[in-house]
Amino acid sequence: MASGVKPRVKVPKSASAGEGIVIKTLISHPMESGQRKDGDGNPIPRSIINRFTCDFNGQNVIDVTLEPAISTNPYFEFEATVPEAGEFKFTWYDDDGSVYEDAKAITV
């Protein structure tokens, strides 16, 4: 994992079958647009999270494409219905090819 990049996820530990829950995610990432220059006048390479996905037991829950205007440390809050016990898998994709992952289990 690149220096300083850290995903954080909040998922309830349990829910009733069919219950809607709120999931919150935040990833600490500098999100460099490629438009700025360093102190020597050299362009700072673009490095943004360009996609975020969440799957539950292998089924896609959310798939978001991000553009360069996204803020530093992108935060997502969304709802999901929990049909059964299982695991949410969260994945963030970086322009530089890095992939950041986290997973949270939930019981029913």
Secondary structure, DSSP 8 states (H G I E B T S, - for coil): --TT-EEEEE--SB--TTEEEEEEEEEE---B-S--B-TTS-B---B-EEEEEEEETTEEEEEEE--TT--SS-EEEEEEEE-SSEEEEEEEEETTS-EEEEEEEEB-
